[in-house]
Amino acid sequence: MDKKITTDLGSQIKSYIRWYQEDCTDPHDELEWLINLVIDSGGKQKDEMIQVLEDNYNWCKSNK
């Protein structure tokens, strides 16, 4: 059963980003948790997240 969204999703995303930027006490762990959440969800999202991570890793290696 899908959780019912009671507030505009865009507003929730903006609120989360503001919290992450201003009040999150451990952004590294929070971001790692979010990435793992996407990967663990499987399907297309998993493949897309793995591609983003791979592309970023390769970009970082080539720009050192």
Secondary structure, DSSP 8 states (H G I E B T S, - for coil): ------S-HHHHHHHHHHHHHHT-S-HHHHHHHHHHHHHHH-HHHHHHHHHHHHHHHHHHHHT-
